[in-house]
C-alpha cells in the first residue's frame, strides 16, 4: 500500500475481534500506525461514531456491508451460482449476514447521515445486489438527498458489485462518475451534471470570444483562460433572466450622489452573503466539434443544489451562441 503524501486514513471500524486483529497486523506491516486508528464498535451502536471518535468532520466513508438478511438467504444465493472454488465466498457469517440485509444496513447509514449532514462530505457503500441499488436510492430520495452517485464494479467476467455514494453538500461530481450505471431507470440516476452545445459553421476562437463576452456581461465571478479555451464561473443567483437584466439596468440608471468605488462595494458586501456562497458553479470548455466546421461548448455543473438553475444558465448560453 502506498499513500499520497499528507493523506490520513482514520478511522477503521469493525465489530469482530478476529477482523480487528488482522487489520492491526496489516497496519503494523505497512507502517501505518500513525495514520490509521482502529475502533471496535457495538453492532447496536452508531455506524458512523464521529462523537465517540472525537472528530468534528471527515471527508468520506467507505462501507462493505453484510449483503444478506439471514443464513438461509446467504445459502440460497450461493446455491444459485455455479462457481469454481477460487471464487467461492469465504466470508464469515458475522461479515455476510445482518438483520434486513444490506438495504437495512445502508438505510441506517442514510438515517445517521441525515443527522450529521455535512460533517461527512461524502458517504458511500458497496452493494452486493443490483436490486438493492434502487431501494437505497429511494431511501435517499425520501430523505431529500439531491446529490448522489452510482457505479458498477466488474471483477473478471462474472462477479459484479455496485456502489452508491451521497452528499448533503453542493459539490457536483463528474457525470461519468455520478452516472456510472447507464442501464438503470432514468428516475434513479442523478441529474446530468454536464451538457454540450454544438455550434455549426464556427471556429473555436470565435465561439470562445462570444462565450467570454456573454459571461463577462453577467454579475458573476468569472475566470477565463484563453490558452486552453476554458473558464470557471460562480453566480449567487439567476442573473441572466430578463427580470435580472431589467433590475440591473434600473440600478444603473438610478441617480446616485456619489459613484461608489471598488473599496465601497467591498465594504458593502455583507458577511452573510459571503457565508451563503454561490448558488451555481460552472465550467465551460470550448473544443473542436465532431464536424470539421463546428465547435462544441461543454457546460459542467460544479456547484449547487438547484438543477433548474443550471439548466436555465445552459439555455441562456445556447440562445446567445446560436442567435444570429
Buried (B, 14 or more C-beta within 10 A) or exposed (E): EEEEEEEEEBBBBBBBEEBBEEBBEEBEEEEBEEEBBBEEBEEEEBBBBBEBBEEEEBEEBEBEBBBBBBEEBBEEBEEEEEEEEEEEBEEEEBBBBBEBBBBBBBBBBBEBBBEBEEBBBBBBBBBBBBEBBBBBBBBBEEBEBBBBBBBBEEEEEEEEBBBBBBBBBBEBBEBEBBBBBEEBEEEBBBBEBBBBBBBEEBBBEBBBEBBBEBBEBBBBEBEBEEEEBBBBBBBBBBBBEEEBBEEBEEEEEEEEEEEEEEEEEEEEEEEEEEEEEBBBBBBBBBBEBEEEEBBBBBBBBBBBBBBEBBBBBBEBBBEBBEEE
